[in-house]
């Protein structure tokens, strides 16, 4: 059986709410793609900054070494993440383990300790945002952050909002852009996996899929926050695409028989189902085929 659906792009967002990186391949881990949302900018109380309150984060670009996306690659003391933003000197963050610990870090429902990237990184974000800031890294050795067990029991994430992976189809993007006066880029929705070759919004229905050799479960339609209204090139918020999505992608429209929560949906959240052994990373690539193994028959039946 030849797959007509294929992975067209893979996106990694190393620092939560900063700009993503498009890569040809990426190692998959139970918590998401390697390097995805591994860092977080926090305020003086350890609370996460996101684009919802700090839209300037949209203009912060990240560079990682290309070899960081190879199977089994380990950073050395000379491996860096480079952070850039308008009007700022480049900031280099060593990818080998930082030395400090930051206690009382919190993002949404989770709180715990994280690794502190030091005073230089802190001052960089403080100068850029104009308020007390620190850059912290998820401490995979001491911390675990569980996915909501009502949707995916036994799965963990780092600093992602809710789930390890977000999948979106190009068909859905094209359908939405036909409705908008001014087309928008897929970067508004911050997916990890973009696929092509399927009908618009068919990903709503996928409950079990195979991408390449790997098994994923579709666990919940992605309800959207304010971030898609922020132009990722300027950091300025508007009304779209949320105003249009409310007319065609609200729970009232998609799930008339379900509990109405005044939400809009775009994309499908995934968890990885295969067994994982540390040090035995698997690689997902652009061009990998996507096979739909199980699906529901309408969005009204999908978990949301």
N, C-alpha and C positions, 0 to 999 in steps of 0.2 A: 504494500500500500504506500503510495507516494504522498507525502504531506504537501498540501497546498498552502498551509499556514507556516510561516517561518519567523524567526527572530530577526527583526530589522535593525534594532539598536539596543545597546545595554548602557545604562546610566548608573554611575556611582556618585554618592554625595558624601564625601569624607567628613566634612564639618556640617552638622545639622543646620539647615536653613541657609547655608551658603550655596554657591553655584555648583552644579553637577559637572561630571566629566563623562564624555561619551567614549567608550572603550570597545575594541573589537572582541575582547573576551574577558572573563572575570572568574576567579575561583568562587564557588558557592560554598557557603557554610550554613549551619542550621539557623544562625542569627541574621542571615542575609548575605549579600555579596561581601567578600573580603574588602575591608576599608570603608564600607558603607555606614555612615552615621556613627563612626567610631569616636569622633570628637564633638564637643559641645561648647558653646560660649555661654557662660553663666554670669549673673549679676553678683553683687556683694553678698547676697544671702544664699548663693549657690543655685538660684532658680534659673532654668533655661531661658535664654533669649531665642526667640524665633522671629520669622518674618512678620508674624501677626502684629508684633509690637515694635520690631526693629526691621522695617523693610529694606534698609540700607544693606543688610546682610546679603540681599540678592546680587549685589555688585561685587561681592568678595569671590574671587576666582581661586581655584585650587589646581596645583599641578603635582602629580606623583610620577616617580620614575616609571617608564613603560614596563620595565621588568617586574614591577610590583604586581602585575596581573598575570604573571606566569605561575604555573603550578609549582608549589613547594618553595617559592622564593622567600628568603629571609633577609630582612634589612640588616645592614651593618651600621657602624657609627658614622659612616659617610653617606647614608641614605636619608634623603630629606623630602618632606612635603613643603612645597613653596606656596605661600599665601600672598595674594596681591589684591589691591583695591585702588580705586581712583584717588590720587593725591597722596598715596602711601608708598613708602619704601617696601620692597619685598621682604616678607618674613619667612625664615627657614625654620622648620620644625623637624628635629631628628626623629626618624621613624623607629629607631631602637628605643627601648623602654625609658620613659621619663623617670626622674628620681623622686619628685615630691608626691604627696598624697593630699587630696582635697576632700575633706569630710563634708557631709551635709549637702551633697549635690542632689538636685531634684529635677525631674522632667515628668510632667503630668502626674500620674499616680505613684511613680517610683521615687524612692530616695535611697541614697547609699554613698559610698565613697568612690572617688575616681582618681586617676593619675593627673597631677598638675603639670602643665607644660612650662611653668616658670614665669619669671617676672618680665622677660622681654616680650613674650607672647601676650601677657596680660596688658602691658603698656601699649602694645600695638592695637589691640582691640579697644582699649580704653580711649586712645587717641582717635580712633576711627569712629566709634559710636558716641564719644563724648560723655561717657559715664563709666563707673567702675565695672570692670570685666575681667574674667579669667577664662583661659582656654584649658579644658580638661579632656581627658581621654578615658574611654570606658575601660575599667579594670576587669578583664575577662578572668583573671586568676582568682579574684576574691568575690566578685559580684555576679549575680544573675538577675535578669529582669524578665519576668514571665509575661507571655502573651495572655490576654484575657481567656481564662480557661473555658468560658462559655462558648468560645469560637474555635479554639485550637489548644486543647489541653496538652501540657508537656512541652510546649515550644517557647523559646526565648528570643529576645531581641537585644540590641544595644540601645542606641539613642533614637531609633526610628519612632514614629508616633505610636503605631499599634502592632504592625505585623512585619515579618522579615522581607517580604517582596511585594511590589505593586506592579501589576501587569495592565497594559492598556493596548488597544489596537489602533493602527493607523486608520482603519475604517471608521472608528468612532471619532477620531480627530477630524477626519475629512467631513463627516456628517455634521459635526458641530460647526466647523468653519463655514459650511454652506449657509448656516443660519445666522452667523455673525456678520455685522456690517464690516468689521475689520478682522481678518483672520488672525489667529494667535498661534504661537509656537507651542509644541508639546511640553516645553520646559515649564510652562505654567502649572502643569499637573504633577511634575516630579516623579514620573514612573521609573522603575528599575528596568523593566523589560517592555519593549515596544515590539509588537508583532504585526505582520502584514499578511494579507491573503484571506481574510475572513470578513464576514458581513459586519456592518456597524453594530456595536454593542453586543455582539455574540458572546464576548468574554463574560458578560453578566451571568451567563447560564452555565459556565464551566465549573464543575465541581471536582473533576479529576482530569489532569492532563499530563502528558509526557513531553518534555522539552529535551531534544537529543535523547540521551539515555536516562534522564532523571525524572523522577515522579514528583509532581506537585499537587497540592489540594487547594482548590478555590474555597476560601472559608468565609468571605464576607464582601459584599459590595462596598466600595470605598466611598464613604460620605465625605463631602468636600467642605473645607473650612474657607477662611478668607484668602489664603495664599494664592489660589488661581486668579484672583482679581488684581494681583500685583504684577506689573510689567517687569519681567526679569532683566530687561535691558536698562531700565531707568529707576526701578525701585518705587515707582509711583502706582498707587492703587486706583482702580476705577470700579465700575459696576459690573463689567463683563469679565468672564463669561457666565457669572452666577445668575444674572438677570435672565439670560436666555435658558440656562439649564433649569431654572425654576419652572419654565413653561413646558419642558419636555422630559426632564430627568429627576423630577421631585418624587418623594414617596407617594404623594397623592396621585401622580400619574402612573408610576411604575408599579406601585404596591397598594392599589386601592382597598384591598381587603386586609392589609396589615395595620399595625399601630402607626398613626401619623405623628411624625416627629419634626416635620418641617425641614427635612434634609434634602440635599441633592446628591446624586450618585454619579460617579464617573471612574470606571476602572474596577479591577478585581484584586483583592488581597489574597496572597498565596503563602503557604508554608511548604517547606521541602520535606518530603516523606521518606527518603532513602536513609539507610543507616550511615552514620558518619563516624569515621575514625580520625582522630587528630593527626595531622601530618600527612593525611591521605586525601588531599584536596581534589575536588572535581572541578572541571572547567566548563563553563557555559559559553557558547560562542555565537556571534552574529552569524546568521545563516542556518543555525540549528533548526531542524523541523519541529513543529508542534503538532501533537496528536491529541485530540479530545477523546478521552476514554469514557467519561460520564458527564452528563449535564442534566439540568432541570429544563422544563419546557417553557418557562416564562420567568421574567424578572420578579413576578409576584411570588414565585416559589423560592427564589434565591434568598439566602440569608443576608440580612442587611442590618 
